[in-house]
Amino acid sequence: MSNSDQSAILTAASRAPIPAAAYLLTGCIAVIGSNSLVLGPIAPAVAASFAASVPAVMTAAAAFGLGTSASASNSNAPRRMLQGALLLLALALVGSALAPTVAALVAAQLVAGIAAGVAMPAIYASSAAIAPPGRESGTIGVVLTGWTLSMVAGVSLSAVLADLIHWRAVFAAVAVLAATAVAGLSVSSLRDTRKSGPAPSPLGALAVPGILPLLIACGAFMTAFYGVYGYLGDHLHEGLGEPVSANGLAAIAYGLGFGAAALLDGVIDCLGARRVMPFAYLLVAAVYVAIASASGTFGLLMATIAVWGLANHFGLNVLVMRLTALDAARRGTIMGLNSAVTYFAVTVGTAGFGPLYTALGFANCALVAALLMLVAASAAAWRSARQ
């Protein structure tokens, strides 16, 4: 085949449309993301309602992460598993909205985490499976914009709902979105890709060459994010004296930055995820240092949070690309492990950063996150040097 023929094939692949099913998966990510991200901004209102501390309320976020990491799995029928998981999530969100105590909220979020642990591997594996050749980064990038939707629409509106109505209305609204996603899946063209034999265990994917450094990078990356994000809302409210609804502005800033980065996803396809990944994580580390420096000024902090969203988009995109490319036959299993590590990091981040936030303040939490990103960058570089 001549070079011109190869160039023509690559050009045609780069113009292939993103499958419609990718946008449905985007909505599923948005629903799960709304629940996993919503508690931080409304935590001050929840704490006041229960006469509890913000770190005590954030225990519910830690329980969500624990449930997700414990239940992350692979399935031979991802569409059916995704439907069932989102239905369970909707019921758990109703339980969260009706929770009479902090302990009941923690229990409901634990169930929500179990549902998310089943759903996330199916979403990521499906997004990679339906991507046209040459459009892997673009397809995964579209699905990842579900996190933008959850930040810009879900989290920002939740802060307003908490101020105008009640924090319980937030969980009720997300429950409705989860039920809507279940209905959308029931009429969608997304189909299960069945394989013979039982679905392999996620732990079996640990034998895939190169996966351990990527999981270390994932754990450090996600622990840093949730450790800082979990206490951003309280810092804005208590540290800077802003109303709870102002937390919605932070979500919008982050979401817009995260979404804008999707326009640059082609750079990853051109340069390669392995080459981009260490530099993406070094960029995130620099952003955390900037967040620490800007933590005392609301306007400057908002601008820095927008850059945080942009940098994190690249970090998440290259991570998903590299994990799904390790072994196509065990893609779902690998993403099950990724979900387990990611949401174990939710638990470590929210629970571990709580005492740091109480004792040292928000700026120092951001500096600790920067150190974690150096660990992530080192792990990413170690893998790319050996692949």
N, C-alpha and C positions, 0 to 999 in steps of 0.2 A: 504494500500500500504506500503511495507517495505521501510526501509531507503535506501537499495540498489537499489530498483526500482526508488525511487525519485532521487537518485544520477545519475542513468543512463539517466533519462529524462533530467535532468539539463545539463548533459554532452553533450547529443545529441543536445540540444538547443544551447549550447555555440558554437557548431561546425557548426550550420546552416549558409549557405553562406549569405553574404550581398546581398540583391536584386539588380539587375542591375539598376533598376529605381533610386536607391539611388545615383548612380554616375551621372545620368542626373540632379538630383536635386542639386548635388554638383556644376555642371556647371552653373546652374541658380543662385546659391548663388555667384559664382565667378563673374558673370556679374554684379549683383547688387552691390556686394562688391567693384568691381573695380571703379564704379562710386562714391559710397559713400566715398571711401578712397582716391581717386586720386587727389582731389583738394588741399589737404594740401601740398604734396610734390612739386606741380607745381605752388603753389600760388605766389611765388616770380616772376616767369616768367609772369603769368597772370597780376599781379599788374603792372609790368613794361610796359606791352603792353598797358594797359589802363591808365597809369600814375596815378594809385590809390594806396592806402595802402593795405597791406596784410589783416588786419582785415576787410577792406571794401570788398575785394574779398571773404573772408571767409563767408560773409553774404550769398553767394550762397549756401554754405554748410548748413548754418542755415535754409535757405529756403527749401532745400532738406529734412532736418529733419522735418520741420513743415508740409510739404506736405505729408510725409510718416505717421506721427503721426495722421494727420487729416483723412487720407483715409484708415487706417488699418481696415480691415473688414474680416468677415467670408463668405464663400460661399458654397452652396451645390454642386457646380461644380468647384472644385479647379483647375483642369487641364485646362479648358477653360479660367478661370479667369487668370491663370498664363500666358497662351499664349497671351491673350489680353493685360495684364500688360506689358509683355516684349516688345510687339510691340509698345506700347505707350512710353516705356522707350527708345527704339531705335529712335523714332521720336524726343523725348526731347533731346537726345544726339546730334542729328544732329543740333537741334536748339542751343545747347550749343556751338558746334563747329563753328557755323556761327554768334554767338552773336556779335553785333557791339559795345555794351557797357556793363558795369558792370550790369546795371539794366536789360538788356536783358538776360544776363547769369543767374542772380537771378531768372528771370521768367521761363527760361527753366529748371532750376534745381528744381523749385517748381513743375513743371509738372512731372519731373523725380521722385520726391519724392512721388507724388500721385500714380504713377505706382508701385513704390517699396512697398508702403503701402498695395496695393492689393496683390502683389506677395509673400511677406515674410510670412504671416500667412499660405498661401496655401503650401509653401515649408516645413515649420516646421511641420505643421499638417500631411502632406503626409509622411514625413520622419518617424514620430512616428507610423503612421498607417501601413506602409509597413514593419516595423521592425519585424523579427522573435522573438518569445518569448525567453528571455534570451540574446538577442543581441541588446537591445534598445540603450545602450550607444555606442556600436560599430557602429550601423547604423547611429545614430545621429552624432557620431564623424566623420564618412565618409562625411556626408553632410556638416558638419562644416568646413571640410578641403577646402571647396570652398573659405572660407576667406583666407586660406593659398595661394591658387592659385591667388586670387585677389591681395594679398600682394607681393608674390614672382614674379609672372609673370606680372600681371596688373599694379601695382603701380611702381615696379622697372623699367619696360620697359617704362612706361609713363614718368618717369623722364628723361630717355635717349632720348625719342622722343621729349620732350620739349626742350632739349638742342640741338639736331641734326636737327630737322625740325621746329616744332612750337608747342606751347601748344594746338592749335586747332586740330592738328593731333591726340592728345590723345583722345579727345572726339569722333572724327570720328572713331578711332579704336575700342573703346568700343561699339559704335553704331553697328558696323559690328558684334561684338560678341553677342550683344543682338538679332540681326536678326538671327544669327546662332542658338541661343538657341530656338527661336520660331520654326525654321525649325526642330530642333531635337525633340521638344515636339510633333510636328504634326505626326511624324513617330514612336513615342515611344510606349511602352506597358503600360505606366502609364495611368490609367483610373480613371474617376470620380466615386466617391462613393456617389451615390445620396441618400438623405433622404427625407422623406415626410415632407411637410410643409416648410415654409420659413426659411431661415438661421437666427439664433438668433442674436440679437444685441451684439456687443462686450461689451457694458456697462452692459448687463445682466450677464456677467461672474463675475462681481464684487461681486455677491452673493455667489460664490463658496467659501467654507470655506478654509481659509489659503492663499488666493491669494494676499491679500493686502500686507503682509510682503514681499512676493516674488517680487511684483511690485516695492516696495520701494527699495529693493536690486538691482533690474534691473536698476531703474532710477539712483541710485548712481553709480553703476558699469559703466554704459554707459556714464554718464556725465563725470566721471573721464577720461575714455578712450578718448573720442572725444575732451575734453578740452586740454589734453596733446598732442594727436596725431595731432590735427589741427594746432599746432604751432611748432611742431617738425621740419618740413621742413624749416621754416623761421629761426629757431634757428641755424640749421646746416649751412644755407646759410649766414645769416647776423651775427649771434653770433660767429660761428667758422670759417667763411670764406671759406666754402666748396662750390663747384659748385652745381647747381641744380641736376645734375646727381648723386651726392653723396647721395641724398635722396633715390635713388634706393637701395643703400646698406643698409640703415636703414630698408627699406621695406623687403629686402631679409632676414635680421637678424631676424626681427619680424616674418616673415612668416615661416622661418625654425624652430624657436622655437615653434610656434603655431602648425606646422605640426608634429614635433617630439613628442609633447605631445599626439598625437593620439595613439602612441604605448603603452601608459600607461593608456588608457581609461578603460581597464579591471579592474584597481584598483577601479574605481568608482562603477562598477557592483558588485565587491566583498564587498566593505565597505558600499556602499549605498550613494546615492546623498545627502541625508539629513545630513549624518554624515560628508561628505567631504566639503560641501558648505561653512560653516563658515571659515574653515581653508584655503580653496582656496582663499577666499577674503582677509584674513589676509596676505597670501602670496603676493597677488597683492599689498596690501598696503605697504609691505616691499620693493617690487620692485620699487614702486614710490619714496620711500625715497632714494633708491640706484640710481635711475635715477637723482634725484636732486643732489646727491653727485658727480655723474660722468658727469654732464652736461657740464663741461668745457674741457673735453678730448674726442676727437672723437673716438678713438679706444675703450676706456673703456665704452663709451656710447653705442657703437654698441653691445658690449658683454651684457650689461645690457638690451638692447632692445630685444635681443634674449630670455633672461629669462622672460621678460615681455610677449612675445608671448606665451611662454609655460604656464605661470601662467594664462593668459587670456583664453587660450583654456579650462583649467579646469573650470574656472569660468563660461564660457558660456555654456559648456556642462552640468554641474550640474543644471544650471538655466533652460535650455530647458527641461531636464529630469524631473525636479520637476514640472514644469508648465504643461507639457503634461500628467503627471500622476495624476493631481488633479481630473479631470473629463473627462473620455474618450468620453462621449457623447457630451461634449462641447469643445473638444480639439481645433478645429479650431477657435472658439470664443475666447478662452483663449489666443491663439497665436496672434489673432488680437489685443487684449489688450496689449500683450507683445510688438508687433511691434509699437503700438501707444506710449507706454512709452519709448521704445528704441529710437525712432526717435524724440520724444520730447526732449530727452536727447541730441541728436545731436544738436538741436537748442540751448538748454541751454548751452551745453558745448562749442560750437564754438562761440556763441555770448557772453556768460558770461565770458569765459576765455580770450577773446580778450583784454578788459581793464586790466585784471590782468597781461597778458603777456606784454602789453605795459608799464605798470607802475612798475611791480615788477620783470619781467624777467621769463625765462623758468623754472629755478630751483624752484622758489616759486610756479609756476603753478603745478609742480609735487608734492610738499608738500600738496597743497590744495587737489589734487587728492587722496593722501594718507588718508587724513581726510575723504573724501567721501567714501573710501573703508572701513573705520571703521564703518560708518553708514551701508554700505551694509552687512558687517559681522555680525553686531548686529541684523539686520533684519532677516538674514538667521538663526542665532542662535535662535532668538525668535520663528520662525516658527517651527524649528526642535524640540524645547522643548515642543511643543504643538500638534504635529501630532501623 
